Amino acid sequence: MRGDGDGWVHAADGSRRWGHHGAAGLLLRAPGPDGTVVLLQHRAAWSHHGGTWGIPGGARDSDETPVQGALREAAEEAGLRAGDVSVRTARVTAGHAPGWSYTTVVADAASPLALTADHESDELRWVPEDDVDAVPLHPSFALAWPQLRARPVQLLLDTANVLGSRPDGWWRDRAGATTTLLRRVRDAVPRTVELPDGSFVRVEGVTAVVEGAARAVDVEGARLHRAPGSGDDELVRVATGDHVVVTADRGLRARLGAGVAVVGPSAVRAWLDEPARVQEPDQRWATLERRPGEV
């Protein structure tokens, strides 16, 4: 059924954008057999920029948020159910005509979901993340993709620091509290994570440094580094650019290499303690340079 957002918005330079109230699309990732895969849509030949590849999306209606619009479009164009995807964040990735913007909603699925294409698609395909830019992309998606792609990382927990940030009585049973924490974090990945600098990573597993009484723990699915002495020293020894370190310890942060990303314990607690909440779309990429005629 045609919504009240369908229609072209014309910019002063003569270019046009689809959606009276802006547009939104769903960038959906899932774990594949050989790494992360991304859902791509091969646009029908009759559509604008037909024959190129992008993500399911389209015009937002006046009563929709960007997330609602993206999920509705994904349901219409790919047969996806909102309950099968976990929204991580939303970012404005294009904004040209006055009052018009395109919001990319970043989400994860637990597995590559079954897809049902409608008339707007020649094909729907789960594509390995490293191969996304090997196909002819929709021009606007091609511009946004470098900021949206996610490199694979392991989460590296400064376990004592993360536990120390929670007033939950861990000191009574440090090994038990460590086991509970690691199991919960393990069960929360893989997932797409936006770092403080605006880049994206794909957390594919959990690694933790344990010390003291926690050295005795053994959690299936979590890789453990049992510090023979200082946990900080062990974490500095093992941390690489393939990790995202979780710690609030400023001294430890200062000792890590320049290429090691760091997030605070509150970021991980948000995965465990609260339902997914999406902030207002990030405007930082809305001024990306565009070529005339792109939507």
C-alpha positions as CSV (number, residue, x, y, z in Angstrom):
1,M,0.0,0.0,0.0
2,R,1.3,3.4,-0.9
3,G,2.4,5.5,2.1
4,D,2.3,9.3,2.5
5,G,6.1,9.4,2.2
6,D,6.3,8.1,-1.3
7,G,7.4,10.8,-3.8
8,W,10.4,12.7,-5.0
9,V,12.0,15.7,-3.2
10,H,13.8,18.0,-5.5
11,A,17.0,19.9,-4.5
12,A,18.1,23.3,-5.8
13,D,20.8,21.7,-8.0
14,G,18.1,19.7,-9.8
15,S,18.9,16.4,-8.2
16,R,16.1,14.4,-6.6
17,R,15.7,12.2,-3.5
18,W,13.0,9.6,-2.8
19,G,10.7,10.2,0.2
20,H,8.8,13.3,1.2
21,H,9.8,12.7,4.9
22,G,13.2,11.2,4.2
23,A,14.1,7.6,3.7
24,A,15.6,4.8,5.7
25,G,17.2,1.3,5.1
26,L,18.3,-1.7,7.1
27,L,21.9,-2.8,7.2
28,L,21.6,-6.3,8.6
29,R,24.5,-8.6,9.5
30,A,24.5,-12.2,10.6
31,P,27.2,-14.8,11.3
32,G,27.9,-16.9,8.2
33,P,29.9,-20.1,7.9
34,D,33.1,-18.2,7.1
35,G,32.6,-14.9,8.8
36,T,30.0,-12.1,8.8
37,V,27.5,-11.8,6.0
38,V,25.5,-8.7,5.0
39,L,22.1,-8.6,3.5
40,L,22.1,-7.0,0.0
41,Q,19.3,-6.2,-2.4
42,H,19.8,-6.3,-6.1
43,R,17.6,-3.5,-7.2
44,A,15.0,-4.3,-10.0
45,A,16.0,-2.9,-13.4
46,W,13.0,-0.6,-13.6
47,S,13.9,1.2,-10.3
48,H,16.1,4.2,-9.7
49,H,19.7,3.0,-10.1
50,G,18.3,-0.3,-11.1
51,G,20.8,-3.1,-11.4
52,T,22.9,-1.9,-8.5
53,W,23.1,-3.4,-5.0
54,G,22.1,-1.8,-1.8
55,I,20.1,-2.5,1.3
56,P,16.3,-2.9,1.7
57,G,14.8,0.5,2.3
58,G,12.7,3.3,1.1
59,A,10.6,6.3,1.9
60,R,9.5,6.9,5.5
61,D,5.9,7.8,6.3
62,S,5.1,10.8,8.3
63,D,4.2,8.8,11.4
64,E,7.4,6.7,11.4
65,T,10.7,7.0,13.1
66,P,13.7,6.0,10.9
67,V,13.9,2.6,12.7
68,Q,10.2,1.9,12.1
69,G,10.5,2.9,8.5
70,A,13.6,0.7,7.9
71,L,12.0,-2.3,9.5
72,R,8.8,-1.9,7.6
73,E,10.7,-1.6,4.3
74,A,12.7,-4.7,5.2
75,A,9.5,-6.6,5.9
76,E,8.0,-5.5,2.6
77,E,11.0,-6.0,0.4
78,A,12.7,-9.0,2.0
79,G,10.0,-10.7,4.1
80,L,11.9,-10.0,7.4
81,R,10.2,-9.9,10.7
82,A,11.1,-7.1,13.2
83,G,11.3,-9.7,16.0
84,D,14.1,-11.5,14.2
85,V,16.5,-8.6,14.1
86,S,18.3,-6.7,16.9
87,V,18.7,-3.0,16.1
88,R,22.1,-1.6,17.3
89,T,22.1,2.0,16.2
90,A,20.9,4.4,13.5
91,R,23.0,6.9,11.5
92,V,22.1,9.5,9.0
93,T,24.3,8.6,6.0
94,A,23.0,11.1,3.4
95,G,21.3,14.4,3.5
96,H,21.0,16.6,0.4
97,A,17.7,18.3,-0.4
98,P,16.4,20.7,2.3
99,G,14.6,18.6,5.0
100,W,15.6,15.3,3.5
101,S,17.9,12.7,4.9
102,Y,18.6,9.0,4.6
103,T,19.1,7.0,7.8
104,T,20.9,3.7,7.8
105,V,19.6,1.4,10.6
106,V,22.3,-1.0,11.7
107,A,21.1,-4.4,13.0
108,D,22.1,-8.0,13.7
109,A,20.4,-11.3,13.1
110,A,21.3,-14.5,14.9
111,S,21.7,-16.3,11.6
112,P,21.2,-15.6,7.9
113,L,17.4,-15.4,7.8
114,A,15.2,-16.8,5.0
115,L,14.3,-14.1,2.5
116,T,11.3,-13.3,0.3
117,A,11.9,-10.8,-2.5
118,D,9.2,-8.5,-3.7
119,H,8.9,-6.8,-7.1
120,E,11.5,-4.2,-6.2
121,S,14.3,-6.8,-6.1
122,D,15.8,-8.9,-8.7
123,E,17.6,-10.8,-6.0
124,L,18.3,-10.8,-2.2
125,R,21.6,-12.2,-1.1
126,W,23.7,-12.7,2.0
127,V,27.1,-11.4,1.0
128,P,30.4,-11.9,2.9
129,E,31.3,-8.5,4.5
130,D,34.6,-8.4,2.7
131,D,32.9,-8.9,-0.7
132,V,30.3,-6.1,-0.4
133,D,32.3,-3.6,-2.4
134,A,33.0,-6.2,-5.1
135,V,29.5,-5.8,-6.6
136,P,28.2,-2.7,-8.3
137,L,26.8,-0.7,-5.4
138,H,24.1,1.9,-5.4
139,P,26.0,5.2,-5.6
140,S,24.9,6.5,-2.2
141,F,25.4,3.2,-0.4
142,A,28.9,3.0,-2.0
143,L,29.7,6.4,-0.4
144,A,28.4,5.4,3.0
145,W,29.8,1.8,3.1
146,P,33.4,2.7,4.2
147,Q,31.9,4.3,7.4
148,L,29.5,1.4,7.9
149,R,31.6,-1.7,7.4
150,A,32.7,-3.5,10.5
151,R,36.1,-5.1,11.1
152,P,36.1,-8.4,13.1
153,V,37.5,-8.1,16.7
154,Q,37.6,-10.0,19.9
155,L,36.3,-8.3,23.1
156,L,39.1,-8.3,25.7
157,L,37.8,-7.8,29.2
158,D,39.7,-6.3,32.1
159,T,37.6,-8.6,34.2
160,A,38.5,-7.3,37.6
161,N,37.8,-3.7,36.5
162,V,34.4,-4.6,35.0
163,L,33.4,-6.5,38.1
164,G,34.6,-3.6,40.3
165,S,32.2,-1.2,38.4
166,R,29.2,-3.2,39.6
167,P,27.9,-3.0,43.2
168,D,26.7,-6.6,43.1
169,G,28.7,-8.3,45.9
170,W,31.2,-9.9,43.6
171,W,33.8,-9.7,46.4
172,R,32.1,-12.5,48.2
173,D,32.6,-14.9,45.4
174,R,35.0,-13.5,42.8
175,A,35.2,-16.8,40.8
176,G,31.5,-17.2,40.7
177,A,30.9,-13.5,39.7
178,T,33.6,-13.8,37.0
179,T,31.9,-17.0,35.6
180,T,28.5,-15.3,35.5
181,L,29.9,-12.2,33.8
182,L,31.8,-14.1,31.1
183,R,28.8,-16.4,30.3
184,R,26.5,-13.4,29.9
185,V,29.0,-11.5,27.7
186,R,29.7,-14.6,25.6
187,D,25.9,-15.0,25.0
188,A,25.7,-11.4,23.9
189,V,28.0,-11.9,20.9
190,P,28.5,-11.8,18.0
191,R,27.2,-8.3,17.6
192,T,27.9,-5.1,15.7
193,V,29.3,-2.4,17.9
194,E,29.8,1.3,17.3
195,L,33.0,2.6,18.8
196,P,33.4,6.1,20.4
197,D,35.2,7.3,17.2
198,G,32.2,6.4,15.1
199,S,33.7,3.4,13.4
200,F,32.1,-0.1,13.6
201,V,33.5,-3.4,14.7
202,R,32.0,-6.9,14.7
203,V,32.6,-8.5,18.1
204,E,33.0,-12.2,17.3
205,G,34.1,-13.6,20.6
206,V,35.2,-12.9,24.2
207,T,38.7,-13.0,25.7
208,A,39.3,-12.1,29.3
209,V,42.2,-11.5,31.6
210,V,41.6,-13.1,35.0
211,E,43.7,-12.8,38.1
212,G,43.7,-13.9,41.8
213,A,40.8,-16.2,42.7
214,A,39.3,-15.8,39.3
215,R,42.2,-17.7,37.7
216,A,40.4,-20.9,38.5
217,V,37.3,-20.2,36.4
218,D,36.7,-22.1,33.1
219,V,34.0,-20.8,30.8
220,E,33.2,-22.6,27.6
221,G,33.3,-20.3,24.6
222,A,35.5,-17.6,26.3
223,R,39.2,-17.5,25.9
224,L,41.0,-16.8,29.2
225,H,44.4,-15.3,30.0
226,R,45.3,-16.3,33.5
227,A,47.6,-13.5,34.8
228,P,50.5,-15.0,36.8
229,G,50.7,-11.6,38.6
230,S,49.3,-8.2,37.7
231,G,46.2,-8.4,35.5
232,D,47.0,-5.1,34.0
233,D,50.5,-6.3,32.9
234,E,48.9,-9.4,31.3
235,L,46.3,-7.3,29.5
236,V,48.9,-5.0,28.1
237,R,50.9,-8.0,26.9
238,V,48.1,-9.7,25.0
239,A,46.2,-6.7,23.7
240,T,46.5,-6.0,19.9
241,G,44.6,-4.1,17.2
242,D,42.4,-7.1,16.8
243,H,40.9,-6.5,20.3
244,V,38.5,-4.0,21.8
245,V,39.5,-3.6,25.4
246,V,36.8,-3.1,28.0
247,T,38.2,-1.1,31.0
248,A,37.6,2.1,32.9
249,D,41.2,2.2,34.2
250,R,42.8,5.3,32.8
251,G,46.3,4.2,33.8
252,L,45.8,0.9,31.9
253,R,44.4,2.8,28.9
254,A,47.5,4.9,28.7
255,R,49.7,1.8,28.5
256,L,47.8,0.2,25.6
257,G,49.1,0.5,22.1
258,A,47.9,3.3,19.8
259,G,45.9,0.9,17.6
260,V,44.0,-0.7,20.5
261,A,40.4,0.5,20.8
262,V,38.9,0.9,24.2
263,V,35.3,1.1,25.6
264,G,34.1,1.5,29.1
265,P,32.3,-1.2,31.2
266,S,29.1,0.8,30.8
267,A,29.0,-0.1,27.1
268,V,29.0,-3.8,27.9
269,R,26.6,-3.5,30.8
270,A,24.1,-1.9,28.4
271,W,24.2,-5.1,26.4
272,L,23.4,-7.2,29.4
273,D,21.1,-5.1,31.6
274,E,18.9,-3.1,29.3
275,P,16.7,-3.7,26.2
276,A,18.2,-2.3,23.0
277,R,17.7,1.4,22.8
278,V,18.5,3.5,19.7
279,Q,19.6,7.1,20.0
280,E,18.6,9.8,17.5
281,P,20.3,9.1,14.2
282,D,23.9,10.3,14.1
283,Q,24.3,13.3,11.8
284,R,28.0,13.1,11.4
285,W,28.0,11.5,7.9
286,A,25.1,13.6,6.5
287,T,27.5,15.9,4.6
288,L,29.3,13.2,2.6
289,E,30.2,14.4,-0.8
290,R,27.7,13.3,-3.4
291,R,27.6,13.2,-7.1
292,P,24.7,14.8,-9.0
293,G,21.6,12.7,-9.4
294,E,22.3,10.3,-6.5
295,V,19.6,9.4,-4.1
